[in-house]
């Protein structure tokens, strides 16, 4: 037994929060953590903290759609500038 407690394996601890789970789920689609977090915060402003089950259902379908909609708006704004 190590005298200072269990040794760290160098691996990060398992993510525990709902936000962390959402980031993990959306990261597999290639979205940045910042984009995911800001989109979740936007959805929570609309739905409140009680909105988490709605955001989480169907493998974060609402979150994925919101991210894609935001990216589409961003792209459209770029096109309108030129």
mmCIF file of the N, C-alpha and C atoms, coordinates in Angstrom:
data_MODEL
# 
_entry.id   MODEL 
# 
loop_
_atom_site.group_PDB 
_atom_site.id 
_atom_site.type_symbol 
_atom_site.label_atom_id 
_atom_site.label_alt_id 
_atom_site.label_comp_id 
_atom_site.label_asym_id 
_atom_site.label_entity_id 
_atom_site.label_seq_id 
_atom_site.pdbx_PDB_ins_code 
_atom_site.Cartn_x 
_atom_site.Cartn_y 
_atom_site.Cartn_z 
_atom_site.occupancy 
_atom_site.B_iso_or_equiv 
_atom_site.pdbx_formal_charge 
_atom_site.auth_seq_id 
_atom_site.auth_comp_id 
_atom_site.auth_asym_id 
_atom_site.auth_atom_id 
_atom_site.pdbx_PDB_model_num 
ATOM 1   N N  . UNK A 1 1  ? 0.844   -1.191 0.000   1.00 0.00 ? 1  UNK A N  1 
ATOM 2   C CA . UNK A 1 1  ? 0.000   0.000  0.000   1.00 0.00 ? 1  UNK A CA 1 
ATOM 3   C C  . UNK A 1 1  ? 0.879   1.240  0.000   1.00 0.00 ? 1  UNK A C  1 
ATOM 4   N N  . UNK A 1 2  ? 0.528   2.196  -0.796  1.00 0.00 ? 2  UNK A N  1 
ATOM 5   C CA . UNK A 1 2  ? 1.274   3.450  -0.912  1.00 0.00 ? 2  UNK A CA 1 
ATOM 6   C C  . UNK A 1 2  ? 1.048   4.284  0.344   1.00 0.00 ? 2  UNK A C  1 
ATOM 7   N N  . UNK A 1 3  ? 2.106   4.874  0.941   1.00 0.00 ? 3  UNK A N  1 
ATOM 8   C CA . UNK A 1 3  ? 1.960   5.611  2.209   1.00 0.00 ? 3  UNK A CA 1 
ATOM 9   C C  . UNK A 1 3  ? 1.110   6.881  2.105   1.00 0.00 ? 3  UNK A C  1 
ATOM 10  N N  . UNK A 1 4  ? 0.921   7.414  0.914   1.00 0.00 ? 4  UNK A N  1 
ATOM 11  C CA . UNK A 1 4  ? 0.165   8.659  0.759   1.00 0.00 ? 4  UNK A CA 1 
ATOM 12  C C  . UNK A 1 4  ? -1.200  8.427  0.147   1.00 0.00 ? 4  UNK A C  1 
ATOM 13  N N  . UNK A 1 5  ? -1.723  7.223  0.250   1.00 0.00 ? 5  UNK A N  1 
ATOM 14  C CA . UNK A 1 5  ? -3.027  6.936  -0.327  1.00 0.00 ? 5  UNK A CA 1 
ATOM 15  C C  . UNK A 1 5  ? -2.896  6.275  -1.675  1.00 0.00 ? 5  UNK A C  1 
ATOM 16  N N  . UNK A 1 6  ? -4.014  6.090  -2.358  1.00 0.00 ? 6  UNK A N  1 
ATOM 17  C CA . UNK A 1 6  ? -3.959  5.411  -3.655  1.00 0.00 ? 6  UNK A CA 1 
ATOM 18  C C  . UNK A 1 6  ? -3.169  6.210  -4.671  1.00 0.00 ? 6  UNK A C  1 
ATOM 19  N N  . UNK A 1 7  ? -2.470  5.497  -5.519  1.00 0.00 ? 7  UNK A N  1 
ATOM 20  C CA . UNK A 1 7  ? -1.687  6.152  -6.566  1.00 0.00 ? 7  UNK A CA 1 
ATOM 21  C C  . UNK A 1 7  ? -2.594  6.575  -7.710  1.00 0.00 ? 7  UNK A C  1 
ATOM 22  N N  . UNK A 1 8  ? -2.256  7.678  -8.294  1.00 0.00 ? 8  UNK A N  1 
ATOM 23  C CA . UNK A 1 8  ? -2.981  8.140  -9.473  1.00 0.00 ? 8  UNK A CA 1 
ATOM 24  C C  . UNK A 1 8  ? -2.491  7.349  -10.671 1.00 0.00 ? 8  UNK A C  1 
ATOM 25  N N  . UNK A 1 9  ? -3.420  6.966  -11.526 1.00 0.00 ? 9  UNK A N  1 
ATOM 26  C CA . UNK A 1 9  ? -3.042  6.231  -12.731 1.00 0.00 ? 9  UNK A CA 1 
ATOM 27  C C  . UNK A 1 9  ? -2.700  7.177  -13.867 1.00 0.00 ? 9  UNK A C  1 
ATOM 28  N N  . UNK A 1 10 ? -2.847  8.468  -13.612 1.00 0.00 ? 10 UNK A N  1 
ATOM 29  C CA . UNK A 1 10 ? -2.582  9.440  -14.660 1.00 0.00 ? 10 UNK A CA 1 
ATOM 30  C C  . UNK A 1 10 ? -3.800  9.678  -15.541 1.00 0.00 ? 10 UNK A C  1 
ATOM 31  N N  . UNK A 1 11 ? -4.850  8.894  -15.326 1.00 0.00 ? 11 UNK A N  1 
ATOM 32  C CA . UNK A 1 11 ? -6.081  9.066  -16.105 1.00 0.00 ? 11 UNK A CA 1 
ATOM 33  C C  . UNK A 1 11 ? -6.980  10.064 -15.401 1.00 0.00 ? 11 UNK A C  1 
ATOM 34  N N  . UNK A 1 12 ? -7.727  10.772 -16.195 1.00 0.00 ? 12 UNK A N  1 
ATOM 35  C CA . UNK A 1 12 ? -8.666  11.735 -15.610 1.00 0.00 ? 12 UNK A CA 1 
ATOM 36  C C  . UNK A 1 12 ? -9.790  10.986 -14.935 1.00 0.00 ? 12 UNK A C  1 
ATOM 37  N N  . UNK A 1 13 ? -10.352 11.614 -13.919 1.00 0.00 ? 13 UNK A N  1 
ATOM 38  C CA . UNK A 1 13 ? -11.498 11.002 -13.240 1.00 0.00 ? 13 UNK A CA 1 
ATOM 39  C C  . UNK A 1 13 ? -12.684 10.965 -14.174 1.00 0.00 ? 13 UNK A C  1 
ATOM 40  N N  . UNK A 1 14 ? -13.550 10.036 -13.932 1.00 0.00 ? 14 UNK A N  1 
ATOM 41  C CA . UNK A 1 14 ? -14.748 9.912  -14.741 1.00 0.00 ? 14 UNK A CA 1 
ATOM 42  C C  . UNK A 1 14 ? -15.582 11.178 -14.586 1.00 0.00 ? 14 UNK A C  1 
ATOM 43  N N  . UNK A 1 15 ? -16.101 11.676 -15.696 1.00 0.00 ? 15 UNK A N  1 
ATOM 44  C CA . UNK A 1 15 ? -16.910 12.895 -15.650 1.00 0.00 ? 15 UNK A CA 1 
ATOM 45  C C  . UNK A 1 15 ? -18.204 12.603 -14.912 1.00 0.00 ? 15 UNK A C  1 
ATOM 46  N N  . UNK A 1 16 ? -18.622 13.540 -14.076 1.00 0.00 ? 16 UNK A N  1 
ATOM 47  C CA . UNK A 1 16 ? -19.738 13.274 -13.197 1.00 0.00 ? 16 UNK A CA 1 
ATOM 48  C C  . UNK A 1 16 ? -20.960 14.154 -13.434 1.00 0.00 ? 16 UNK A C  1 
ATOM 49  N N  . UNK A 1 17 ? -20.775 15.354 -13.957 1.00 0.00 ? 17 UNK A N  1 
ATOM 50  C CA . UNK A 1 17 ? -21.917 16.260 -14.041 1.00 0.00 ? 17 UNK A CA 1 
ATOM 51  C C  . UNK A 1 17 ? -22.693 16.057 -15.339 1.00 0.00 ? 17 UNK A C  1 
ATOM 52  N N  . UNK A 1 18 ? -23.903 16.583 -15.349 1.00 0.00 ? 18 UNK A N  1 
ATOM 53  C CA . UNK A 1 18 ? -24.724 16.507 -16.554 1.00 0.00 ? 18 UNK A CA 1 
ATOM 54  C C  . UNK A 1 18 ? -24.069 17.268 -17.699 1.00 0.00 ? 18 UNK A C  1 
ATOM 55  N N  . UNK A 1 19 ? -23.464 18.407 -17.380 1.00 0.00 ? 19 UNK A N  1 
ATOM 56  C CA . UNK A 1 19 ? -22.778 19.188 -18.401 1.00 0.00 ? 19 UNK A CA 1 
ATOM 57  C C  . UNK A 1 19 ? -21.626 18.375 -18.986 1.00 0.00 ? 19 UNK A C  1 
ATOM 58  N N  . UNK A 1 20 ? -20.862 17.709 -18.132 1.00 0.00 ? 20 UNK A N  1 
ATOM 59  C CA . UNK A 1 20 ? -19.756 16.880 -18.603 1.00 0.00 ? 20 UNK A CA 1 
ATOM 60  C C  . UNK A 1 20 ? -20.259 15.766 -19.520 1.00 0.00 ? 20 UNK A C  1 
ATOM 61  N N  . UNK A 1 21 ? -21.383 15.154 -19.159 1.00 0.00 ? 21 UNK A N  1 
ATOM 62  C CA . UNK A 1 21 ? -21.946 14.083 -19.981 1.00 0.00 ? 21 UNK A CA 1 
ATOM 63  C C  . UNK A 1 21 ? -22.385 14.627 -21.338 1.00 0.00 ? 21 UNK A C  1 
ATOM 64  N N  . UNK A 1 22 ? -22.968 15.823 -21.348 1.00 0.00 ? 22 UNK A N  1 
ATOM 65  C CA . UNK A 1 22 ? -23.387 16.439 -22.603 1.00 0.00 ? 22 UNK A CA 1 
ATOM 66  C C  . UNK A 1 22 ? -22.174 16.748 -23.480 1.00 0.00 ? 22 UNK A C  1 
ATOM 67  N N  . UNK A 1 23 ? -21.122 17.275 -22.870 1.00 0.00 ? 23 UNK A N  1 
ATOM 68  C CA . UNK A 1 23 ? -19.894 17.586 -23.611 1.00 0.00 ? 23 UNK A CA 1 
ATOM 69  C C  . UNK A 1 23 ? -19.307 16.296 -24.190 1.00 0.00 ? 23 UNK A C  1 
ATOM 70  N N  . UNK A 1 24 ? -19.256 15.256 -23.386 1.00 0.00 ? 24 UNK A N  1 
ATOM 71  C CA . UNK A 1 24 ? -18.723 13.977 -23.870 1.00 0.00 ? 24 UNK A CA 1 
ATOM 72  C C  . UNK A 1 24 ? -19.533 13.457 -25.052 1.00 0.00 ? 24 UNK A C  1 
ATOM 73  N N  . UNK A 1 25 ? -20.851 13.548 -24.954 1.00 0.00 ? 25 UNK A N  1 
ATOM 74  C CA . UNK A 1 25 ? -21.716 13.037 -26.022 1.00 0.00 ? 25 UNK A CA 1 
ATOM 75  C C  . UNK A 1 25 ? -21.540 13.825 -27.315 1.00 0.00 ? 25 UNK A C  1 
ATOM 76  N N  . UNK A 1 26 ? -21.442 15.133 -27.226 1.00 0.00 ? 26 UNK A N  1 
ATOM 77  C CA . UNK A 1 26 ? -21.365 15.981 -28.420 1.00 0.00 ? 26 UNK A CA 1 
ATOM 78  C C  . UNK A 1 26 ? -19.954 16.068 -28.986 1.00 0.00 ? 26 UNK A C  1 
ATOM 79  N N  . UNK A 1 27 ? -18.965 15.843 -28.151 1.00 0.00 ? 27 UNK A N  1 
ATOM 80  C CA . UNK A 1 27 ? -17.581 15.897 -28.612 1.00 0.00 ? 27 UNK A CA 1 
ATOM 81  C C  . UNK A 1 27 ? -17.337 14.834 -29.685 1.00 0.00 ? 27 UNK A C  1 
ATOM 82  N N  . UNK A 1 28 ? -18.047 13.718 -29.590 1.00 0.00 ? 28 UNK A N  1 
ATOM 83  C CA . UNK A 1 28 ? -17.869 12.652 -30.584 1.00 0.00 ? 28 UNK A CA 1 
ATOM 84  C C  . UNK A 1 28 ? -18.307 13.098 -31.982 1.00 0.00 ? 28 UNK A C  1 
ATOM 85  N N  . UNK A 1 29 ? -19.109 14.167 -32.062 1.00 0.00 ? 29 UNK A N  1 
ATOM 86  C CA . UNK A 1 29 ? -19.508 14.731 -33.356 1.00 0.00 ? 29 UNK A CA 1 
ATOM 87  C C  . UNK A 1 29 ? -18.492 15.754 -33.861 1.00 0.00 ? 29 UNK A C  1 
ATOM 88  N N  . UNK A 1 30 ? -17.495 16.058 -33.034 1.00 0.00 ? 30 UNK A N  1 
ATOM 89  C CA . UNK A 1 30 ? -16.449 16.978 -33.449 1.00 0.00 ? 30 UNK A CA 1 
ATOM 90  C C  . UNK A 1 30 ? -16.673 18.425 -33.032 1.00 0.00 ? 30 UNK A C  1 
ATOM 91  N N  . UNK A 1 31 ? -17.667 18.679 -32.181 1.00 0.00 ? 31 UNK A N  1 
ATOM 92  C CA . UNK A 1 31 ? -17.930 20.048 -31.729 1.00 0.00 ? 31 UNK A CA 1 
ATOM 93  C C  . UNK A 1 31 ? -16.978 20.418 -30.597 1.00 0.00 ? 31 UNK A C  1 
ATOM 94  N N  . UNK A 1 32 ? -16.624 21.696 -30.525 1.00 0.00 ? 32 UNK A N  1 
ATOM 95  C CA . UNK A 1 32 ? -15.726 22.157 -29.466 1.00 0.00 ? 32 UNK A CA 1 
ATOM 96  C C  . UNK A 1 32 ? -16.473 22.207 -28.135 1.00 0.00 ? 32 UNK A C  1 
ATOM 97  N N  . UNK A 1 33 ? -15.710 22.056 -27.058 1.00 0.00 ? 33 UNK A N  1 
ATOM 98  C CA . UNK A 1 33 ? -16.306 22.122 -25.721 1.00 0.00 ? 33 UNK A CA 1 
ATOM 99  C C  . UNK A 1 33 ? -17.009 23.456 -25.502 1.00 0.00 ? 33 UNK A C  1 
ATOM 100 N N  . UNK A 1 34 ? -16.380 24.544 -25.960 1.00 0.00 ? 34 UNK A N  1 
ATOM 101 C CA . UNK A 1 34 ? -16.967 25.874 -25.772 1.00 0.00 ? 34 UNK A CA 1 
ATOM 102 C C  . UNK A 1 34 ? -18.315 26.014 -26.448 1.00 0.00 ? 34 UNK A C  1 
ATOM 103 N N  . UNK A 1 35 ? -18.413 25.515 -27.666 1.00 0.00 ? 35 UNK A N  1 
ATOM 104 C CA . UNK A 1 35 ? -19.684 25.568 -28.397 1.00 0.00 ? 35 UNK A CA 1 
ATOM 105 C C  . UNK A 1 35 ? -20.747 24.745 -27.683 1.00 0.00 ? 35 UNK A C  1 
ATOM 106 N N  . UNK A 1 36 ? -20.377 23.573 -27.225 1.00 0.00 ? 36 UNK A N  1 
ATOM 107 C CA . UNK A 1 36 ? -21.328 22.702 -26.532 1.00 0.00 ? 36 UNK A CA 1 
ATOM 108 C C  . UNK A 1 36 ? -21.827 23.361 -25.253 1.00 0.00 ? 36 UNK A C  1 
ATOM 109 N N  . UNK A 1 37 ? -20.901 23.849 -24.439 1.00 0.00 ? 37 UNK A N  1 
ATOM 110 C CA . UNK A 1 37 ? -21.266 24.454 -23.158 1.00 0.00 ? 37 UNK A CA 1 
ATOM 111 C C  . UNK A 1 37 ? -22.145 25.682 -23.372 1.00 0.00 ? 37 UNK A C  1 
ATOM 112 N N  . UNK A 1 38 ? -21.784 26.543 -24.319 1.00 0.00 ? 38 UNK A N  1 
ATOM 113 C CA . UNK A 1 38 ? -22.590 27.749 -24.540 1.00 0.00 ? 38 UNK A CA 1 
ATOM 114 C C  . UNK A 1 38 ? -23.984 27.394 -25.042 1.00 0.00 ? 38 UNK A C  1 
ATOM 115 N N  . UNK A 1 39 ? -24.097 26.353 -25.864 1.00 0.00 ? 39 UNK A N  1 
ATOM 116 C CA . UNK A 1 39 ? -25.409 25.935 -26.363 1.00 0.00 ? 39 UNK A CA 1 
ATOM 117 C C  . UNK A 1 39 ? -26.248 25.349 -25.232 1.00 0.00 ? 39 UNK A C  1 
ATOM 118 N N  . UNK A 1 40 ? -25.637 24.524 -24.381 1.00 0.00 ? 40 UNK A N  1 
ATOM 119 C CA . UNK A 1 40 ? -26.372 23.971 -23.235 1.00 0.00 ? 40 UNK A CA 1 
ATOM 120 C C  . UNK A 1 40 ? -26.853 25.099 -22.336 1.00 0.00 ? 40 UNK A C  1 
ATOM 121 N N  . UNK A 1 41 ? -25.982 26.071 -22.067 1.00 0.00 ? 41 UNK A N  1 
ATOM 122 C CA . UNK A 1 41 ? -26.386 27.195 -21.215 1.00 0.00 ? 41 UNK A CA 1 
ATOM 123 C C  . UNK A 1 41 ? -27.553 27.967 -21.833 1.00 0.00 ? 41 UNK A C  1 
ATOM 124 N N  . UNK A 1 42 ? -27.527 28.133 -23.149 1.00 0.00 ? 42 UNK A N  1 
ATOM 125 C CA . UNK A 1 42 ? -28.627 28.798 -23.832 1.00 0.00 ? 42 UNK A CA 1 
ATOM 126 C C  . UNK A 1 42 ? -29.930 28.023 -23.689 1.00 0.00 ? 42 UNK A C  1 
ATOM 127 N N  . UNK A 1 43 ? -29.851 26.701 -23.840 1.00 0.00 ? 43 UNK A N  1 
ATOM 128 C CA . UNK A 1 43 ? -31.044 25.870 -23.679 1.00 0.00 ? 43 UNK A CA 1 
ATOM 129 C C  . UNK A 1 43 ? -31.560 25.923 -22.243 1.00 0.00 ? 43 UNK A C  1 
ATOM 130 N N  . UNK A 1 44 ? -30.648 25.936 -21.275 1.00 0.00 ? 44 UNK A N  1 
ATOM 131 C CA . UNK A 1 44 ? -31.066 25.995 -19.876 1.00 0.00 ? 44 UNK A CA 1 
ATOM 132 C C  . UNK A 1 44 ? -31.699 27.344 -19.533 1.00 0.00 ? 44 UNK A C  1 
ATOM 133 N N  . UNK A 1 45 ? -31.297 28.412 -20.228 1.00 0.00 ? 45 UNK A N  1 
ATOM 134 C CA . UNK A 1 45 ? -31.954 29.715 -20.022 1.00 0.00 ? 45 UNK A CA 1 
ATOM 135 C C  . UNK A 1 45 ? -33.404 29.636 -20.479 1.00 0.00 ? 45 UNK A C  1 
ATOM 136 N N  . UNK A 1 46 ? -33.642 28.899 -21.549 1.00 0.00 ? 46 UNK A N  1 
ATOM 137 C CA . UNK A 1 46 ? -34.998 28.752 -22.080 1.00 0.00 ? 46 UNK A CA 1 
ATOM 138 C C  . UNK A 1 46 ? -35.824 27.800 -21.218 1.00 0.00 ? 46 UNK A C  1 
ATOM 139 N N  . UNK A 1 47 ? -35.245 26.630 -20.895 1.00 0.00 ? 47 UNK A N  1 
ATOM 140 C CA . UNK A 1 47 ? -35.999 25.578 -20.214 1.00 0.00 ? 47 UNK A CA 1 
ATOM 141 C C  . UNK A 1 47 ? -35.814 25.552 -18.701 1.00 0.00 ? 47 UNK A C  1 
ATOM 142 N N  . UNK A 1 48 ? -34.825 26.276 -18.179 1.00 0.00 ? 48 UNK A N  1 
ATOM 143 C CA . UNK A 1 48 ? -34.539 26.236 -16.748 1.00 0.00 ? 48 UNK A CA 1 
ATOM 144 C C  . UNK A 1 48 ? -33.786 24.971 -16.390 1.00 0.00 ? 48 UNK A C  1 
ATOM 145 N N  . UNK A 1 49 ? -33.314 24.885 -15.153 1.00 0.00 ? 49 UNK A N  1 
ATOM 146 C CA . UNK A 1 49 ? -32.566 23.713 -14.704 1.00 0.00 ? 49 UNK A CA 1 
ATOM 147 C C  . UNK A 1 49 ? -33.411 22.444 -14.800 1.00 0.00 ? 49 UNK A C  1 
ATOM 148 N N  . UNK A 1 50 ? -34.721 22.592 -14.776 1.00 0.00 ? 50 UNK A N  1 
ATOM 149 C CA . UNK A 1 50 ? -35.613 21.433 -14.906 1.00 0.00 ? 50 UNK A CA 1 
ATOM 150 C C  . UNK A 1 50 ? -35.614 20.899 -16.340 1.00 0.00 ? 50 UNK A C  1 
ATOM 151 N N  . UNK A 1 51 ? -34.964 21.601 -17.260 1.00 0.00 ? 51 UNK A N  1 
ATOM 152 C CA . UNK A 1 51 ? -34.932 21.215 -18.651 1.00 0.00 ? 51 UNK A CA 1 
ATOM 153 C C  . UNK A 1 51 ? -33.919 20.136 -18.992 1.00 0.00 ? 51 UNK A C  1 
ATOM 154 N N  . UNK A 1 52 ? -33.101 19.747 -18.032 1.00 0.00 ? 52 UNK A N  1 
ATOM 155 C CA . UNK A 1 52 ? -32.078 18.732 -18.312 1.00 0.00 ? 52 UNK A CA 1 
ATOM 156 C C  . UNK A 1 52 ? -32.651 17.448 -18.907 1.00 0.00 ? 52 UNK A C  1 
ATOM 157 N N  . UNK A 1 53 ? -33.734 16.895 -18.352 1.00 0.00 ? 53 UNK A N  1 
ATOM 158 C CA . UNK A 1 53 ? -34.264 15.656 -18.962 1.00 0.00 ? 53 UNK A CA 1 
ATOM 159 C C  . UNK A 1 53 ? -34.645 15.854 -20.433 1.00 0.00 ? 53 UNK A C  1 
ATOM 160 N N  . UNK A 1 54 ? -35.192 17.003 -20.765 1.00 0.00 ? 54 UNK A N  1 
ATOM 161 C CA . UNK A 1 54 ? -35.552 17.313 -22.149 1.00 0.00 ? 54 UNK A CA 1 
ATOM 162 C C  . UNK A 1 54 ? -34.301 17.374 -23.026 1.00 0.00 ? 54 UNK A C  1 
ATOM 163 N N  . UNK A 1 55 ? -33.243 17.993 -22.519 1.00 0.00 ? 55 UNK A N  1 
ATOM 164 C CA . UNK A 1 55 ? -31.983 18.108 -23.256 1.00 0.00 ? 55 UNK A CA 1 
ATOM 165 C C  . UNK A 1 55 ? -31.337 16.726 -23.432 1.00 0.00 ? 55 UNK A C  1 
ATOM 166 N N  . UNK A 1 56 ? -31.415 15.896 -22.399 1.00 0.00 ? 56 UNK A N  1 
ATOM 167 C CA . UNK A 1 56 ? -30.740 14.599 -22.414 1.00 0.00 ? 56 UNK A CA 1 
ATOM 168 C C  . UNK A 1 56 ? -31.480 13.515 -23.212 1.00 0.00 ? 56 UNK A C  1 
ATOM 169 N N  . UNK A 1 57 ? -32.787 13.669 -23.354 1.00 0.00 ? 57 UNK A N  1 
ATOM 170 C CA . UNK A 1 57 ? -33.541 12.588 -23.997 1.00 0.00 ? 57 UNK A CA 1 
ATOM 171 C C  . UNK A 1 57 ? -33.130 12.393 -25.444 1.00 0.00 ? 57 UNK A C  1 
ATOM 172 N N  . UNK A 1 58 ? -33.344 11.220 -25.935 1.00 0.00 ? 58 UNK A N  1 
ATOM 173 C CA . UNK A 1 58 ? -32.996 10.834 -27.319 1.00 0.00 ? 58 UNK A CA 1 
ATOM 174 C C  . UNK A 1 58 ? -31.535 11.144 -27.646 1.00 0.00 ? 58 UNK A C  1 
ATOM 175 N N  . UNK A 1 59 ? -30.664 10.803 -26.720 1.00 0.00 ? 59 UNK A N  1 
ATOM 176 C CA . UNK A 1 59 ? -29.221 10.981 -26.919 1.00 0.00 ? 59 UNK A CA 1 
ATOM 177 C C  . UNK A 1 59 ? -28.864 12.422 -27.278 1.00 0.00 ? 59 UNK A C  1 
ATOM 178 N N  . UNK A 1 60 ? -29.433 13.361 -26.544 1.00 0.00 ? 60 UNK A N  1 
ATOM 179 C CA . UNK A 1 60 ? -29.127 14.788 -26.701 1.00 0.00 ? 60 UNK A CA 1 
ATOM 180 C C  . UNK A 1 60 ? -29.572 15.339 -28.047 1.00 0.00 ? 60 UNK A C  1 
ATOM 181 N N  . UNK A 1 61 ? -30.671 14.833 -28.571 1.00 0.00 ? 61 UNK A N  1 
ATOM 182 C CA . UNK A 1 61 ? -31.162 15.269 -29.879 1.00 0.00 ? 61 UNK A CA 1 
ATOM 183 C C  . UNK A 1 61 ? -31.423 16.777 -29.906 1.00 0.00 ? 61 UNK A C  1 
ATOM 184 N N  . UNK A 1 62 ? -32.044 17.308 -28.850 1.00 0.00 ? 62 UNK A N  1 
ATOM 185 C CA . UNK A 1 62 ? -32.338 18.743 -28.786 1.00 0.00 ? 62 UNK A CA 1 
ATOM 186 C C  . UNK A 1 62 ? -31.047 19.554 -28.811 1.00 0.00 ? 62 UNK A C  1 
ATOM 187 N N  . UNK A 1 63 ? -30.053 19.105 -28.083 1.00 0.00 ? 63 UNK A N  1 
ATOM 188 C CA . UNK A 1 63 ? -28.763 19.800 -28.047 1.00 0.00 ? 63 UNK A CA 1 
ATOM 189 C C  . UNK A 1 63 ? -28.095 19.748 -29.412 1.00 0.00 ? 63 UNK A C  1 
ATOM 190 N N  . UNK A 1 64 ? -28.089 18.589 -30.032 1.00 0.00 ? 64 UNK A N  1 
ATOM 191 C CA . UNK A 1 64 ? -27.486 18.450 -31.361 1.00 0.00 ? 64 UNK A CA 1 
ATOM 192 C C  . UNK A 1 64 ? -28.179 19.363 -32.367 1.00 0.00 ? 64 UNK A C  1 
ATOM 193 N N  . UNK A 1 65 ? -29.504 19.389 -32.345 1.00 0.00 ? 65 UNK A N  1 
ATOM 194 C CA . UNK A 1 65 ? -30.249 20.255 -33.266 1.00 0.00 ? 65 UNK A CA 1 
ATOM 195 C C  . UNK A 1 65 ? -29.958 21.729 -33.003 1.00 0.00 ? 65 UNK A C  1 
ATOM 196 N N  . UNK A 1 66 ? -29.848 22.107 -31.734 1.00 0.00 ? 66 UNK A N  1 
ATOM 197 C CA . UNK A 1 66 ? -29.556 23.504 -31.390 1.00 0.00 ? 66 UNK A CA 1 
ATOM 198 C C  . UNK A 1 66 ? -28.159 23.904 -31.871 1.00 0.00 ? 66 UNK A C  1 
ATOM 199 N N  . UNK A 1 67 ? -27.188 23.025 -31.698 1.00 0.00 ? 67 UNK A N  1 
ATOM 200 C CA . UNK A 1 67 ? -25.822 23.306 -32.163 1.00 0.00 ? 67 UNK A CA 1 
ATOM 201 C C  . UNK A 1 67 ? -25.816 23.469 -33.677 1.00 0.00 ? 67 UNK A C  1 
ATOM 202 N N  . UNK A 1 68 ? -26.449 22.541 -34.376 1.00 0.00 ? 68 UNK A N  1 
ATOM 203 C CA . UNK A 1 68 ? -26.469 22.613 -35.839 1.00 0.00 ? 68 UNK A CA 1 
ATOM 204 C C  . UNK A 1 68 ? -27.188 23.868 -36.326 1.00 0.00 ? 68 UNK A C  1 
ATOM 205 N N  . UNK A 1 69 ? -28.273 24.247 -35.648 1.00 0.00 ? 69 UNK A N  1 
ATOM 206 C CA . UNK A 1 69 ? -29.000 25.465 -36.011 1.00 0.00 ? 69 UNK A CA 1 
ATOM 207 C C  . UNK A 1 69 ? -28.120 26.697 -35.813 1.00 0.00 ? 69 UNK A C  1 
ATOM 208 N N  . UNK A 1 70 ? -27.391 26.743 -34.694 1.00 0.00 ? 70 UNK A N  1 
ATOM 209 C CA . UNK A 1 70 ? -26.490 27.874 -34.429 1.00 0.00 ? 70 UNK A CA 1 
ATOM 210 C C  . UNK A 1 70 ? -25.387 27.949 -35.483 1.00 0.00 ? 70 UNK A C  1 
ATOM 211 N N  . UNK A 1 71 ? -24.827 26.799 -35.843 1.00 0.00 ? 71 UNK A N  1 
ATOM 212 C CA . UNK A 1 71 ? -23.779 26.783 -36.860 1.00 0.00 ? 71 UNK A CA 1 
ATOM 213 C C  . UNK A 1 71 ? -24.324 27.224 -38.217 1.00 0.00 ? 71 UNK A C  1 
ATOM 214 N N  . UNK A 1 72 ? -25.536 26.810 -38.528 1.00 0.00 ? 72 UNK A N  1 
ATOM 215 C CA . UNK A 1 72 ? -26.162 27.204 -39.793 1.00 0.00 ? 72 UNK A CA 1 
ATOM 216 C C  . UNK A 1 72 ? -26.399 28.713 -39.834 1.00 0.00 ? 72 UNK A C  1 
ATOM 217 N N  . UNK A 1 73 ? -26.882 29.282 -38.719 1.00 0.00 ? 73 UNK A N  1 
ATOM 218 C CA . UNK A 1 73 ? -27.087 30.740 -38.640 1.00 0.00 ? 73 UNK A CA 1 
ATOM 219 C C  . UNK A 1 73 ? -25.768 31.471 -38.817 1.00 0.00 ? 73 UNK A C  1 
ATOM 220 N N  . UNK A 1 74 ? -24.735 30.966 -38.149 1.00 0.00 ? 74 UNK A N  1 
ATOM 221 C CA . UNK A 1 74 ? -23.400 31.570 -38.244 1.00 0.00 ? 74 UNK A CA 1 
ATOM 222 C C  . UNK A 1 74 ? -22.908 31.556 -39.695 1.00 0.00 ? 74 UNK A C  1 
ATOM 223 N N  . UNK A 1 75 ? -23.083 30.438 -40.359 1.00 0.00 ? 75 UNK A N  1 
ATOM 224 C CA . UNK A 1 75 ? -22.654 30.296 -41.753 1.00 0.00 ? 75 UNK A CA 1 
ATOM 225 C C  . UNK A 1 75 ? -23.454 31.233 -42.649 1.00 0.00 ? 75 UNK A C  1 
ATOM 226 N N  . UNK A 1 76 ? -24.745 31.347 -42.399 1.00 0.00 ? 76 UNK A N  1 
ATOM 227 C CA . UNK A 1 76 ? -25.602 32.227 -43.196 1.00 0.00 ? 76 UNK A CA 1 
ATOM 228 C C  . UNK A 1 76 ? -25.191 33.691 -43.030 1.00 0.00 ? 76 UNK A C  1 
ATOM 229 N N  . UNK A 1 77 ? -24.812 34.058 -41.789 1.00 0.00 ? 77 UNK A N  1 
ATOM 230 C CA . UNK A 1 77 ? -24.359 35.431 -41.554 1.00 0.00 ? 77 UNK A CA 1 
ATOM 231 C C  . UNK A 1 77 ? -23.084 35.714 -42.330 1.00 0.00 ? 77 UNK A C  1 
ATOM 232 N N  . UNK A 1 78 ? -22.190 34.746 -42.418 1.00 0.00 ? 78 UNK A N  1 
ATOM 233 C CA . UNK A 1 78 ? -20.948 34.917 -43.182 1.00 0.00 ? 78 UNK A CA 1 
ATOM 234 C C  . UNK A 1 78 ? -21.258 35.127 -44.655 1.00 0.00 ? 78 UNK A C  1 
ATOM 235 N N  . UNK A 1 79 ? -22.205 34.369 -45.173 1.00 0.00 ? 79 UNK A N  1 
ATOM 236 C CA . UNK A 1 79 ? -22.594 34.485 -46.579 1.00 0.00 ? 79 UNK A CA 1 
ATOM 237 C C  . UNK A 1 79 ? -23.209 35.853 -46.838 1.00 0.00 ? 79 UNK A C  1 
ATOM 238 N N  . UNK A 1 80 ? -24.010 36.340 -45.912 1.00 0.00 ? 80 UNK A N  1 
ATOM 239 C CA . UNK A 1 80 ? -24.688 37.635 -46.088 1.00 0.00 ? 80 UNK A CA 1 
ATOM 240 C C  . UNK A 1 80 ? -23.712 38.815 -46.014 1.00 0.00 ? 80 UNK A C  1 
ATOM 241 N N  . UNK A 1 81 ? -22.581 38.632 -45.382 1.00 0.00 ? 81 UNK A N  1 
ATOM 242 C CA . UNK A 1 81 ? -21.580 39.694 -45.298 1.00 0.00 ? 81 UNK A CA 1 
ATOM 243 C C  . UNK A 1 81 ? -20.971 39.960 -46.666 1.00 0.00 ? 81 UNK A C  1 
ATOM 244 N N  . UNK A 1 82 ? -20.771 38.906 -47.443 1.00 0.00 ? 82 UNK A N  1 
ATOM 245 C CA . UNK A 1 82 ? -20.138 39.030 -48.759 1.00 0.00 ? 82 UNK A CA 1 
ATOM 246 C C  . UNK A 1 82 ? -21.207 39.317 -49.742 1.00 0.00 ? 82 UNK A C  1 
# 
